[in-house]
């Protein structure tokens, strides 16, 4: 498993600052060291509506790109119930509250085993 780098910590700081500034809700950061070799961190946040979820995702993607971290891959923006941004070292999930409650993705990653169920 990989250890977080300074670059991944800088990207995480950008994501956390963005959500604080843009009023993302119920923000949770999950360190993935020892849990996944795909990324260093996962950030889970909520928006109040599909419109806000889509807007948060689009603007965050633009900011990540403009700060030199590359262009994140984005999935789910059309429906905007749950948008995934894959920025490499940081994976971001943005949900409408009821969708987040249904999937409870952070509980999967914060469980005692720290592994995705098979």
Beta strands, then each sheet from edge to edge (+ up, - down):
strand 1: 25-31
strand 2: 41-47
strand 3: 73-75
strand 4: 82-86
strand 5: 90-96
sheet 1: 1+ 2- 5- 4+ 3-
end
